[in-house]
Amino acid sequence: MKHYESSLRTNSTVDQAHDAVTKLHNAVTQASRHPTGQMMDQAENSLEHAEEAVRHAPEGSVGKQGVELVQERLEEEKRRLSSLDGQVVESQD
């Protein structure tokens, strides 16, 4: 996102959903790099939060603008997370 665009963002439900899905993306990436139970739990918690945010996205959108994109991003992250199932390793604490 270009700097000038960031100042135009509102705190709409679509923006919140985009942010939640971005956090989910980061959590899934961390879990893929370090597939411990703790990282998987964090990714699952992030998924729940993102799903809730995406459910509310249409409420604050103008003409559903951006809602489809955020829904597509969520589905992609869900696929990435489900592909990690069975890859959990025990932490070596």
N, C-alpha and C positions, 0 to 999 in steps of 0.2 A: 504494500500500500504506500502510495506516495505521501509525503509529509502533509501537503496541503489537503489531501483527501481525508486524513485522519481528523482534521479539525471540523470537517463537515459531518462526521459520524454523529449520530444521535445515540441515546441510550435505549434504542428500541429493542423490542423482544427479538428481532431478527439479528441485530448486532450481538445481543447477549448469547443467542444460539450459536452464532459464528464463533464467538470467543470460547464457548463451552466445547464445541467440536474441535477447535484448535488445541485446547488443553487436553482433550481426549487423544488427539493425534500424538501429542507429546508423550502422554502416559503410555500409549501403545508402543511407541518407538522405544521408550525406556524399557518396557517389559520385553520387547523383542531382543534388546541388547543384553538384558539381565533378567532372564525368565525365572525369577524367584517367586515364591508364594506372595511375598509382600508387594512386589511390583505388579503382579497379576491382580491382587486385591485393589491396589490403587487404580489400575486401569479399569477394573469393573466398577469401582465407585465413580470414576470419571465418566464412564459410559452411562450410568444411571442419571447423573447430573445433566449430561448432554442430551439424553433422550427427553428429559423433562423440559429442558430449555427449547428443544426443537418442537415439542408438542405445543408450547406457548408462542412460538414464533409467528404464526399467522395473526395473532391478536394485535400485534403492533406494526404489522406491515401495511404498506400502501399498495393496494392492488395485488397482494401476495408477492410483491417484488422481493426476490432473494430467498424466499422460502424453499423453493424447489432445489436450489443450489445447496442450501444448508442440509436439506434432507438427503441429498445425494452424498454429500461429504460424510454424514453420519453413517449411512449404509456402508460406505467404503471402509470406515474405521471399524465398524462392527465385523466386517469380513476379515480385516487384518487381525483383530483381536481373536476371533474364533479360530483363525489359522494357528494361533499360539497354543491352543489347548493341547495338553499332553507334553508340552515342552518345559514344564516347570521343573527346576532343579532345586534341590535342598540348599539353603544358604549354608555357608561354611563358617559360621560364627564360632 
